[in-house]
Amino acid sequence: MADAYLRRLGLGSGGSPVRPAPTVELLRELHLRHLRAVPFENLSVHLGDEIVLEERRLVEKVVQERRGGFCYELNGAFGALLGALGFEVTLLAARVYGEEGRLGIPYDHVALLVRTADAGEWLADVGFGAHSHQPLEWGRRDEQPDPGGVFRLVEAGPYPLGAGSGAGSAAERDLDVVVNGTPVYRLETRPRVLRDFVAGAWWHRSSPESHFTRSLICSRLTEDGGRITLSGRRLKATAADGTSRESELAKDEEVLEAYRERFGITLEQVPTVREAAARQR
């Protein structure tokens, strides 16, 4: 599994890639390569595919099927790879901040606490879409500059009124992940396992309140530090300096070609938003 996964990330070809020690340098390289090679996408939600939160199935989707996924799938698969390479990996649950600072559902998001052979602890997250390009140092509470923004891990205050701490977390131990001064998600520090996130994945896949059921997204980091995103039929290329260009893809053939050429995803049909289709009937 690990060798094929490494080849998916562009490390080695043909035979088995050389496996260096599980250091922070390797973690940083794998993290960046994953963001570039494996897209953040919710196509399975609209294609009617089942989302199975089991390591073997998640790795198959990323490696054999050359697909991406959203947080549970991407961080679940990446965590399996890191574990196979000798890293110590702990799954952590988070709740994403939405409008007006409201927190999302319990088990809204999953991130990874990774311990390396050189005694470092890092927050790795390849499943949040546009986020840090590099893992964040777990023990730091000051600013951590990154090509994706200025990040901080800060001790979280009380939960917003009516939000509840959720799933037995202790608020005094939670951390807010802050990007450019804005909290993006609240992270529990107690260990979790993949099956803990089944209800969250079901909600995101089926609830009309989930943004994943209301829109299509396929996005990845580019080699120059920019981002390429296909939202339905709108293709957007953003450069590292923030400048962007957009185009509307009118023909199905153009959409399928964009998925194939820009993201390495081969589809037989153009995905459409299931919620929108249901409203039109």
VOGU-3710 file (C-alpha; in Angstrom, 3 decimals, decimal comma):
1> madaylrrlg> 0,000/0,000/0,000  2,618/2,536/1,038  4,751/2,113/-2,092  1,784/2,616/-4,429  0,626/5,593/-2,378  4,081/7,177/-2,567  4,071/6,740/-6,334  0,651/8,435/-6,396  2,387/11,407/-4,752  5,189/11,356/-7,296
11> lgsggspvrp> 7,832/9,673/-5,150  9,569/6,861/-6,993  8,535/5,059/-10,157  8,549/1,463/-11,209  10,085/-0,242/-8,178  9,648/0,474/-4,508  10,515/4,050/-3,467  13,251/4,511/-0,911  11,711/5,047/2,520  13,567/7,565/4,668
21> aptvellrel> 13,030/7,880/8,411  9,698/9,385/9,568  11,110/12,845/10,255  9,478/16,246/10,019  11,282/16,845/6,717  9,551/13,808/5,215  6,219/14,825/6,743  6,501/18,281/5,176  7,298/16,833/1,763  4,432/14,329/1,891
31> hlrhlravpf> 1,993/16,977/3,118  2,803/19,344/0,255  2,846/16,597/-2,365  -0,547/15,344/-1,158  -2,115/18,784/-1,528  -0,744/19,026/-5,075  -1,577/15,501/-6,241  -4,824/14,517/-4,487  -7,747/16,903/-4,959  -10,213/18,022/-2,336
41> enlsvhlgde> -13,524/17,022/-3,928  -17,085/16,022/-3,088  -17,978/14,298/-6,355  -19,034/11,080/-4,628  -21,840/12,963/-2,883  -23,392/13,851/-6,241  -22,490/10,682/-8,116  -24,319/8,610/-5,498  -21,183/6,728/-4,417  -21,019/5,296/-0,926
51> ivleerrlve> -18,441/6,850/1,408  -16,869/4,109/3,529  -14,700/5,221/6,442  -12,346/2,256/6,491  -8,623/2,717/5,883  -8,396/0,113/3,135  -11,298/1,606/1,181  -10,031/5,171/1,595  -6,567/4,253/0,331  -8,069/2,349/-2,611
61> kvvqerrggf> -10,032/5,426/-3,626  -6,973/7,687/-3,519  -4,415/5,264/-4,947  -6,134/2,726/-7,222  -9,027/4,928/-8,367  -6,901/8,107/-8,399  -9,648/10,120/-6,792  -9,688/12,632/-3,957  -12,336/13,243/-1,346  -13,205/15,493/1,540
71> cyelngafga> -11,766/15,651/5,043  -12,636/12,200/6,405  -11,392/10,512/3,249  -8,255/12,563/2,621  -6,976/12,760/6,187  -8,078/9,172/6,808  -6,049/7,917/3,855  -3,094/10,203/4,588  -3,064/9,047/8,204  -2,930/5,432/7,020
81> llgalgfevt> 0,062/6,238/4,807  1,890/8,048/7,600  1,281/5,169/9,990  2,663/2,690/7,456  5,789/4,852/7,146  6,468/4,819/10,879  4,854/8,050/12,025  2,683/8,019/15,136  -0,724/9,335/14,069  -3,718/10,380/16,164
91> llaarvygee> -7,073/11,365/14,663  -8,604/14,507/16,152  -12,168/15,766/15,821  -13,016/19,363/15,020  -16,024/21,614/14,484  -15,817/24,152/11,685  -16,731/27,793/12,251  -19,480/28,991/9,934  -21,514/32,130/9,583  -21,542/34,520/12,544
101> grlgipydhv> -18,959/32,377/14,309  -21,320/29,432/14,747  -19,740/26,028/15,188  -20,740/23,137/12,988  -21,862/19,688/14,039  -19,785/17,405/16,280  -17,274/15,399/14,217  -17,594/18,064/11,513  -13,955/17,639/10,483  -10,992/15,368/11,151
111> allvrtadag> -7,339/16,416/11,377  -4,138/14,575/12,289  -1,728/14,930/15,195  1,550/13,462/13,916  4,591/12,586/16,010  7,859/12,256/14,142  11,004/10,258/14,846  12,861/13,460/15,709  10,504/14,102/18,646  8,319/16,706/16,944
121> ewladvgfga> 4,522/16,966/17,144  2,629/18,475/14,218  -0,912/19,238/13,130  -1,305/17,853/9,616  -4,414/18,561/7,547  -4,666/17,724/3,839  -8,468/17,606/3,936  -9,682/21,149/4,556  -9,409/22,531/1,035  -7,452/25,789/1,089
131> hshqplewgr> -5,415/25,541/4,292  -1,769/25,416/5,383  0,680/24,064/2,841  2,865/22,677/5,630  2,041/20,940/8,906  1,756/23,271/11,894  3,930/22,914/14,975  1,642/21,520/17,658  3,266/23,107/20,697  3,548/26,649/19,311
141> rdeqpdpggv> 1,034/29,338/20,269  2,560/32,201/18,322  2,090/32,949/14,625  3,201/30,345/12,110  3,646/31,933/8,662  2,786/29,632/5,760  2,188/30,158/2,028  -1,499/29,550/2,805  -1,668/32,367/5,377  -0,605/33,180/8,924
151> frlveagpyp> -1,718/30,386/11,261  -2,014/30,130/15,029  -3,085/27,381/17,404  -4,663/29,092/20,401  -6,330/27,837/23,552  -10,070/27,969/22,913  -12,444/29,913/25,125  -15,985/28,837/26,090  -18,173/27,443/23,347  -20,492/29,955/21,697
161> lgagsgagsa> -23,923/30,173/23,312  -26,045/27,198/22,372  -23,234/25,333/20,625  -22,468/22,838/23,394  -19,070/21,252/23,814  -20,136/18,212/21,783  -19,151/14,570/22,040  -17,710/14,795/25,530  -14,887/17,229/24,822  -13,385/19,356/27,562
171> aerdldvvvn> -13,512/22,965/26,427  -10,419/23,937/28,384  -8,366/21,500/26,291  -9,677/22,533/22,900  -7,671/24,572/20,416  -8,853/27,076/17,837  -7,053/26,953/14,509  -6,842/30,590/13,423  -5,941/31,769/9,918  -5,120/35,427/9,295
181> gtpvyrletr> -6,824/36,336/12,556  -10,045/34,371/11,934  -10,852/31,054/13,688  -11,592/28,360/11,099  -12,158/25,306/13,282  -12,149/24,215/16,914  -10,068/21,142/17,553  -10,517/18,596/20,332  -7,348/17,041/21,681  -8,673/13,623/22,722
191> prvlrdfvag> -7,856/10,722/20,363  -10,501/9,469/17,955  -10,868/6,587/15,496  -12,349/6,597/11,999  -15,665/5,063/12,995  -16,299/8,033/15,289  -16,802/10,152/12,161  -19,398/7,975/10,421  -22,332/10,121/11,562  -20,553/13,317/10,508
201> awwhrsspes> -19,783/11,893/7,072  -23,407/10,770/6,689  -24,653/14,253/7,603  -22,344/15,978/5,128  -23,330/13,517/2,416  -27,095/13,697/2,949  -28,252/16,775/4,853  -29,738/19,670/2,831  -27,966/21,944/5,328  -24,554/20,619/4,339
211> hftrslicsr> -22,679/22,758/1,834  -21,434/19,538/0,245  -24,965/18,580/-0,880  -25,580/22,061/-2,297  -22,491/22,509/-4,443  -19,816/20,723/-6,447  -16,141/21,268/-5,700  -12,876/19,843/-6,996  -9,714/21,723/-6,022  -6,011/21,197/-5,553
221> ltedggritl> -2,827/23,139/-4,909  -0,685/23,839/-7,967  3,077/23,492/-8,299  3,606/27,269/-8,134  1,634/27,611/-4,898  -1,596/28,680/-6,561  -4,848/26,746/-6,774  -7,010/25,249/-9,520  -10,711/24,776/-8,744  -13,646/23,396/-10,702
231> sgrrlkataa> -17,010/24,337/-9,176  -19,666/22,716/-11,292  -18,836/24,133/-14,725  -16,774/27,124/-13,570  -13,023/26,607/-13,767  -10,909/28,998/-11,714  -7,119/29,235/-11,708  -5,598/31,306/-8,904  -1,912/32,208/-8,940  0,273/32,355/-5,832
241> dgtsresela> 0,020/36,159/-5,877  -3,780/35,980/-5,645  -4,589/36,936/-9,227  -7,100/34,629/-10,888  -8,862/33,866/-14,132  -12,161/32,070/-14,598  -13,964/30,398/-17,462  -17,349/28,759/-17,883  -17,270/25,297/-19,467  -20,360/25,006/-21,646
251> kdeevleayr> -19,930/21,502/-23,050  -19,914/18,241/-21,112  -16,780/17,221/-22,985  -14,985/20,293/-21,660  -15,973/19,512/-18,082  -14,850/15,892/-18,326  -11,586/17,007/-19,921  -10,979/19,485/-17,087  -11,476/16,765/-14,487  -9,110/14,485/-16,393
261> erfgitleqv> -6,382/16,957/-17,367  -6,419/19,249/-14,330  -7,156/16,752/-11,555  -6,361/13,314/-12,980  -9,964/12,165/-12,443  -11,611/10,151/-15,213  -15,417/10,228/-15,129  -18,028/8,729/-17,424  -20,589/11,440/-16,740  -20,622/15,052/-15,619
271> ptvreaaarq> -21,603/15,303/-11,943  -24,592/17,509/-11,163  -25,767/18,825/-7,817  -28,291/16,280/-6,563  -30,180/18,769/-4,397  -30,673/21,108/-7,348  -31,833/18,234/-9,539  -34,333/17,171/-6,877  -35,773/20,685/-6,627  -36,342/20,787/-10,383
281> r> -38,477/17,627/-10,371
//
